[in-house]
Structures are given as structure tokens and as C-alpha cells.
Amino acid sequence: MVTCSPTVMISDNEPGHDLDLFCIPNHYAEDLEKVFIPRGLIMDRTEQLARDVMEEMGGHHIVALCIIDTDKTVQTLLPLVEQHNPKMVKVASLLVKRTPQSVGYRPDFVAFETPGKFVVGYALDYNEYFRDLNHVCVISETRKAKYKA
């Protein structure tokens, strides 16, 4: 059994980083509160996670999810995968949120564990917006309505 690198734990009182320190597209600047996880940290951590996965899994298939918060997606997806009788199922996730809605599912590989804040960026969207941000950012509560479907 391979020992995976530890999950980066982001505390509930993590202040994040001022937006002024990063290149944020002007059309999103007023919609975000802070940069929560900078791109460089995401890149380094996902590279290490990929190494962990490859060391343990090699060329085998794995299920990779961007974010796990309420656990509903993974609870729906895994039984469907199991119907095909795989030899093994492992799950990797960029983010696991600590939320009251979570039933406590823990992926096999986790890059970051975060508070239950609403985050966007680095391919995480809100109604198809914000995917293009280079960093994981916290969206302003007052600005969510602008993008609500």
C-alpha cells in the first residue's frame, strides 16, 4: 500500500488572500471576496496528488471529481460504476468541503479540505461562470444573485 501525501487542510478561519495580489479578470473583480487557493498551490498540490494516484493505481481507471461537498454525486456515481464489476474503485478529488450536508464520504485521494464556503474558479463554476479563473476564489454572497439561473 502506498502512503499518499497528506491533504492540505484549510482552516475555517482562513482569511484568504486579497484580490489585489492576483490577476483577476475585470469582469469578475467586484463579484469575489478573496482568493482562497492560489493557482501555484493548486498546480503543485495536484501534481503531487497525480503522482500519488499513479504510484498506487498505475494504469488502472479511477474516478476523479472536482469537489465533494454534499456527497450526493459520489453516492449516485459509485453504485453505477460498481454495476460493471470493477476490480477496484478509487476516488480522487481536488476539494472536499466540510459542510453540515456532508454524510462523511472520504475520497481515497484529496488535494484540499476546505470550509463550506461557496468557491469558484479553476474549473469550478457557478452557472457556467468563473471557470476561467486561475485561482479558487470565494464568491461574494451579495453578488451570487447576479449569476443565479
GROMACS elastic network, one bead per residue, 0.5 to 0.9 nm:
[ bonds ]
;  ai    aj funct       b0    kb
    1    56     6  0.72107   500
    2    52     6  0.77092   500
    2    55     6  0.70930   500
    2    56     6  0.57350   500
    3     6     6  0.88748   500
    3    52     6  0.79090   500
    3    56     6  0.86175   500
    4     7     6  0.87121   500
    4    49     6  0.78199   500
    4    52     6  0.55883   500
    4    53     6  0.81629   500
    4    56     6  0.85845   500
    4   108     6  0.89846   500
    4   109     6  0.74937   500
    5    48     6  0.74100   500
    5    49     6  0.72509   500
    5    52     6  0.70431   500
    5   109     6  0.87850   500
    5   111     6  0.88463   500
    6     9     6  0.87197   500
    6   110     6  0.81649   500
    6   111     6  0.80891   500
    7    45     6  0.89475   500
    7   109     6  0.81297   500
    7   110     6  0.57133   500
    7   111     6  0.53554   500
    7   112     6  0.55491   500
    7   113     6  0.67134   500
    8    45     6  0.82301   500
    8   110     6  0.82125   500
    8   111     6  0.61965   500
    8   113     6  0.62310   500
    8   114     6  0.85770   500
    9   111     6  0.88258   500
    9   112     6  0.59638   500
    9   114     6  0.64562   500
   10    13     6  0.83376   500
   10    14     6  0.64837   500
   10   112     6  0.71760   500
   10   113     6  0.59951   500
   10   115     6  0.69422   500
   11    14     6  0.52544   500
   11   113     6  0.85003   500
   11   114     6  0.67917   500
   11   115     6  0.66736   500
   12    15     6  0.87777   500
   12    98     6  0.89421   500
   12   114     6  0.73421   500
   12   115     6  0.51483   500
   12   116     6  0.82586   500
   13    16     6  0.89237   500
   13   115     6  0.84110   500
   14    36     6  0.82053   500
   14   115     6  0.87020   500
   15    18     6  0.89229   500
   15    34     6  0.82597   500
   15    36     6  0.79455   500
   16    33     6  0.89687   500
   16    34     6  0.59140   500
   16    35     6  0.56789   500
   16    37     6  0.74076   500
   16   137     6  0.85960   500
   16   138     6  0.87123   500
   17    20     6  0.84667   500
   17    21     6  0.73281   500
   17    22     6  0.87212   500
   17    34     6  0.55756   500
   17    35     6  0.50027   500
   17    36     6  0.63501   500
   17    37     6  0.82261   500
   17    38     6  0.83314   500
   18    21     6  0.58056   500
   18    22     6  0.77982   500
   18    33     6  0.80486   500
   18    34     6  0.54474   500
   18    35     6  0.64519   500
   19    22     6  0.56320   500
   19    23     6  0.78100   500
   19    24     6  0.70716   500
   19    29     6  0.77137   500
   19    32     6  0.79380   500
   19    33     6  0.74981   500
   19    34     6  0.54144   500
   19    35     6  0.60143   500
   20    23     6  0.75667   500
   20    24     6  0.81496   500
   21    35     6  0.89079   500
   22    35     6  0.80722   500
   22    38     6  0.85184   500
   22   135     6  0.88202   500
   23    26     6  0.88547   500
   23   134     6  0.85074   500
   24    27     6  0.84197   500
   24    28     6  0.69233   500
   24    29     6  0.61467   500
   24   133     6  0.71756   500
   24   134     6  0.81258   500
   24   135     6  0.87622   500
   25    28     6  0.56160   500
   25    29     6  0.63130   500
   25   133     6  0.76794   500
   26    29     6  0.50953   500
   26    30     6  0.79385   500
   27    30     6  0.75138   500
   27    31     6  0.82378   500
   28    31     6  0.52312   500
   28    32     6  0.66596   500
   28   130     6  0.77565   500
   28   133     6  0.88623   500
   29    32     6  0.59996   500
   29    33     6  0.86443   500
   30    33     6  0.79676   500
   30   140     6  0.82624   500
   30   143     6  0.80312   500
   31   138     6  0.89473   500
   31   139     6  0.60119   500
   31   140     6  0.55720   500
   31   141     6  0.86413   500
   31   142     6  0.81997   500
   31   143     6  0.54212   500
   31   144     6  0.77228   500
   31   146     6  0.86837   500
   32    35     6  0.79402   500
   32   137     6  0.67143   500
   32   138     6  0.58545   500
   32   140     6  0.50218   500
   32   141     6  0.87769   500
   32   143     6  0.79180   500
   33   137     6  0.73656   500
   33   138     6  0.55433   500
   33   139     6  0.57007   500
   33   140     6  0.51604   500
   33   141     6  0.85776   500
   34   136     6  0.89363   500
   34   137     6  0.57185   500
   34   138     6  0.55980   500
   34   139     6  0.76450   500
   34   140     6  0.85510   500
   35    38     6  0.64282   500
   35   135     6  0.65086   500
   35   136     6  0.61449   500
   35   138     6  0.64480   500
   36   119     6  0.79967   500
   36   135     6  0.74790   500
   36   136     6  0.55533   500
   36   138     6  0.62757   500
   37    40     6  0.84438   500
   37    41     6  0.67030   500
   37    42     6  0.67536   500
   37   135     6  0.59765   500
   37   136     6  0.50090   500
   37   137     6  0.67856   500
   38    41     6  0.55526   500
   38    42     6  0.64306   500
   38    43     6  0.88278   500
   38   134     6  0.76370   500
   38   136     6  0.64838   500
   38   137     6  0.83192   500
   39    43     6  0.60564   500
   39    44     6  0.86135   500
   39   122     6  0.77266   500
   39   134     6  0.55958   500
   39   136     6  0.73781   500
   40    43     6  0.51123   500
   40    44     6  0.61961   500
   40    45     6  0.84865   500
   40   135     6  0.83813   500
   41    44     6  0.52249   500
   41    45     6  0.59522   500
   41    46     6  0.84072   500
   42    45     6  0.52092   500
   42    46     6  0.59413   500
   42    47     6  0.84169   500
   42    94     6  0.85272   500
   42   111     6  0.81672   500
   42   112     6  0.87198   500
   42   122     6  0.86353   500
   42   135     6  0.78223   500
   42   136     6  0.83977   500
   43    46     6  0.53326   500
   43    47     6  0.61139   500
   43    48     6  0.86991   500
   44    47     6  0.52073   500
   44    48     6  0.63571   500
   44    49     6  0.86791   500
   45    48     6  0.51504   500
   45    49     6  0.61150   500
   45    50     6  0.85677   500
   45    94     6  0.89355   500
   45   111     6  0.61006   500
   45   112     6  0.82613   500
   46    50     6  0.59619   500
   46    51     6  0.85037   500
   46    94     6  0.73386   500
   46   111     6  0.63688   500
   47    50     6  0.50685   500
   47    51     6  0.63176   500
   47    52     6  0.87323   500
   48    51     6  0.50520   500
   48    52     6  0.62815   500
   48    53     6  0.86855   500
   48   111     6  0.85523   500
   49    53     6  0.61661   500
   49    54     6  0.85945   500
   49    92     6  0.84263   500
   49    94     6  0.88665   500
   49   109     6  0.69800   500
   49   110     6  0.74282   500
   49   111     6  0.63846   500
   50    53     6  0.50342   500
   50    54     6  0.60727   500
   50    55     6  0.84582   500
   51    54     6  0.51379   500
   51    55     6  0.59962   500
   51    56     6  0.85678   500
   52    55     6  0.51798   500
   52    56     6  0.62561   500
   52    57     6  0.83639   500
   52   109     6  0.79873   500
   53    56     6  0.52863   500
   53    57     6  0.56151   500
   53    58     6  0.73233   500
   53    62     6  0.86421   500
   53    92     6  0.80735   500
   53   109     6  0.73308   500
   54    57     6  0.51186   500
   54    59     6  0.71852   500
   54    60     6  0.86313   500
   55    58     6  0.57879   500
   57    60     6  0.55016   500
   57    61     6  0.76982   500
   57    62     6  0.79174   500
   57    90     6  0.85723   500
   58    61     6  0.86169   500
   60    88     6  0.87730   500
   61    88     6  0.86808   500
   61    89     6  0.79266   500
   61    90     6  0.83404   500
   62    88     6  0.86763   500
   62    89     6  0.64320   500
   62    90     6  0.55254   500
   62    91     6  0.62224   500
   62    92     6  0.75480   500
   63    78     6  0.87768   500
   63    89     6  0.73812   500
   63    90     6  0.62646   500
   63    92     6  0.63527   500
   63    93     6  0.86801   500
   64    90     6  0.84483   500
   64    91     6  0.56597   500
   64    93     6  0.57648   500
   64    94     6  0.82871   500
   65    68     6  0.71749   500
   65    73     6  0.89999   500
   65    74     6  0.82975   500
   65    91     6  0.73643   500
   65    92     6  0.61463   500
   65    94     6  0.68722   500
   65    95     6  0.83553   500
   66    92     6  0.82817   500
   66    93     6  0.53447   500
   66    94     6  0.50422   500
   66    95     6  0.62960   500
   66    96     6  0.87074   500
   66   123     6  0.81502   500
   66   124     6  0.73902   500
   67    93     6  0.58754   500
   67    94     6  0.59022   500
   67    96     6  0.57643   500
   67    97     6  0.75004   500
   67   124     6  0.81831   500
   68    71     6  0.56923   500
   68    72     6  0.83606   500
   68    73     6  0.78367   500
   68    74     6  0.76945   500
   68    93     6  0.69663   500
   68    94     6  0.83536   500
   68    95     6  0.62118   500
   68    97     6  0.61856   500
   68   102     6  0.85283   500
   68   105     6  0.84839   500
   68   106     6  0.88051   500
   68   107     6  0.86188   500
   69    72     6  0.80873   500
   69    95     6  0.82406   500
   69    96     6  0.59605   500
   69    98     6  0.68973   500
   69    99     6  0.64735   500
   69   101     6  0.74130   500
   69   102     6  0.59931   500
   69   116     6  0.76121   500
   70    73     6  0.78803   500
   70    97     6  0.81650   500
   70    98     6  0.89781   500
   70    99     6  0.71857   500
   70   100     6  0.81883   500
   70   101     6  0.51355   500
   70   103     6  0.69948   500
   70   104     6  0.86726   500
   70   105     6  0.89284   500
   71    74     6  0.55209   500
   71    75     6  0.60512   500
   71    76     6  0.86644   500
   71   101     6  0.81332   500
   71   102     6  0.58300   500
   71   103     6  0.65669   500
   71   104     6  0.76424   500
   71   105     6  0.63786   500
   72    75     6  0.50926   500
   72    76     6  0.61748   500
   72    77     6  0.85334   500
   72   102     6  0.84940   500
   72   103     6  0.89043   500
   73    76     6  0.52111   500
   73    77     6  0.59585   500
   73    78     6  0.85208   500
   74    78     6  0.58069   500
   74    79     6  0.86853   500
   74    91     6  0.87047   500
   74   105     6  0.83446   500
   75    78     6  0.58472   500
   75    79     6  0.70781   500
   75   105     6  0.84899   500
   76    79     6  0.62190   500
   76    80     6  0.69798   500
   77    80     6  0.53089   500
   77    81     6  0.63583   500
   77    82     6  0.87683   500
   78    81     6  0.50275   500
   78    82     6  0.60739   500
   78    83     6  0.87148   500
   78    89     6  0.81603   500
   79    83     6  0.63466   500
   80    83     6  0.53346   500
   80    84     6  0.74730   500
   81    84     6  0.57541   500
   81    85     6  0.75262   500
   81    86     6  0.74560   500
   81    89     6  0.80708   500
   82    85     6  0.52543   500
   82    86     6  0.62915   500
   82    88     6  0.89084   500
   82    89     6  0.78912   500
   83    86     6  0.80614   500
   85    88     6  0.84087   500
   86    89     6  0.67336   500
   90   107     6  0.73676   500
   90   108     6  0.58847   500
   90   109     6  0.79853   500
   91   106     6  0.86941   500
   91   107     6  0.50919   500
   91   108     6  0.53411   500
   91   109     6  0.63924   500
   91   110     6  0.86397   500
   92   107     6  0.57942   500
   92   108     6  0.59367   500
   92   110     6  0.58765   500
   92   111     6  0.82065   500
   93    96     6  0.68570   500
   93   107     6  0.66959   500
   93   108     6  0.83236   500
   93   109     6  0.62707   500
   93   110     6  0.50642   500
   93   111     6  0.65352   500
   93   112     6  0.81640   500
   94   109     6  0.84315   500
   94   110     6  0.59313   500
   94   112     6  0.60811   500
   94   113     6  0.84921   500
   95   110     6  0.66133   500
   95   111     6  0.62048   500
   95   113     6  0.56895   500
   95   114     6  0.69062   500
   96   106     6  0.80970   500
   96   107     6  0.83894   500
   96   110     6  0.70632   500
   96   111     6  0.81965   500
   96   112     6  0.63841   500
   96   114     6  0.62453   500
   96   115     6  0.85828   500
   96   116     6  0.88767   500
   97   102     6  0.81388   500
   97   112     6  0.85180   500
   97   113     6  0.58040   500
   97   115     6  0.55712   500
   97   116     6  0.51710   500
   97   117     6  0.78838   500
   98   101     6  0.85624   500
   98   102     6  0.71237   500
   98   104     6  0.87827   500
   98   113     6  0.71845   500
   98   114     6  0.61416   500
   98   115     6  0.50788   500
   98   116     6  0.51801   500
   98   117     6  0.88127   500
   99   102     6  0.55026   500
   99   103     6  0.89707   500
   99   115     6  0.70729   500
   99   117     6  0.86292   500
  100   103     6  0.80678   500
  100   116     6  0.83549   500
  101   104     6  0.89188   500
  102   105     6  0.73304   500
  106   109     6  0.84670   500
  106   110     6  0.83446   500
  107   110     6  0.63704   500
  110   113     6  0.73123   500
  114   117     6  0.77165   500
  115   118     6  0.89777   500
  116   119     6  0.86208   500
  117   138     6  0.68100   500
  117   139     6  0.85945   500
  118   137     6  0.84499   500
  118   138     6  0.59004   500
  118   139     6  0.63318   500
  118   140     6  0.86107   500
  118   141     6  0.84986   500
  119   124     6  0.74123   500
  119   125     6  0.83365   500
  119   126     6  0.86536   500
  119   136     6  0.63237   500
  119   137     6  0.53799   500
  119   139     6  0.60430   500
  120   123     6  0.75790   500
  120   125     6  0.53668   500
  120   126     6  0.66551   500
  120   129     6  0.84121   500
  120   130     6  0.59610   500
  120   131     6  0.70286   500
  120   133     6  0.78485   500
  120   135     6  0.82218   500
  120   136     6  0.56084   500
  120   137     6  0.53766   500
  120   138     6  0.63555   500
  120   139     6  0.66590   500
  121   125     6  0.62315   500
  121   126     6  0.88449   500
  121   129     6  0.85342   500
  121   130     6  0.51151   500
  121   132     6  0.63024   500
  121   134     6  0.63384   500
  121   135     6  0.55836   500
  121   137     6  0.60057   500
  121   138     6  0.86936   500
  122   125     6  0.82450   500
  122   130     6  0.79002   500
  122   131     6  0.57562   500
  122   132     6  0.64401   500
  122   133     6  0.54530   500
  122   134     6  0.51970   500
  122   135     6  0.54246   500
  122   136     6  0.56732   500
  122   137     6  0.86323   500
  123   130     6  0.74514   500
  123   132     6  0.64438   500
  123   133     6  0.74355   500
  123   134     6  0.83850   500
  123   136     6  0.86734   500
  124   128     6  0.86271   500
  124   129     6  0.85515   500
  124   130     6  0.69415   500
  124   131     6  0.52853   500
  124   132     6  0.85936   500
  124   133     6  0.86929   500
  124   136     6  0.77821   500
  125   128     6  0.52313   500
  125   129     6  0.52463   500
  125   130     6  0.51212   500
  125   132     6  0.84832   500
  126   129     6  0.52381   500
  126   130     6  0.65630   500
  126   131     6  0.79822   500
  126   144     6  0.85391   500
  126   147     6  0.71125   500
  126   148     6  0.79192   500
  127   130     6  0.86168   500
  127   147     6  0.66478   500
  127   148     6  0.68524   500
  127   149     6  0.64812   500
  128   131     6  0.68652   500
  128   147     6  0.88565   500
  129   132     6  0.77615   500
  129   147     6  0.74793   500
  130   133     6  0.56199   500
  131   134     6  0.83166   500
  132   135     6  0.88700   500
  133   136     6  0.73347   500
  133   137     6  0.82049   500
  138   141     6  0.88526   500
  139   142     6  0.86167   500
  139   143     6  0.72257   500
  139   144     6  0.69868   500
  140   143     6  0.52073   500
  140   144     6  0.64503   500
  141   144     6  0.55337   500
  141   145     6  0.81280   500
  142   145     6  0.68263   500
  142   146     6  0.84895   500
  143   146     6  0.55191   500
  143   147     6  0.75425   500
  144   147     6  0.56266   500
  144   148     6  0.62471   500
  145   149     6  0.85385   500
  146   149     6  0.88042   500
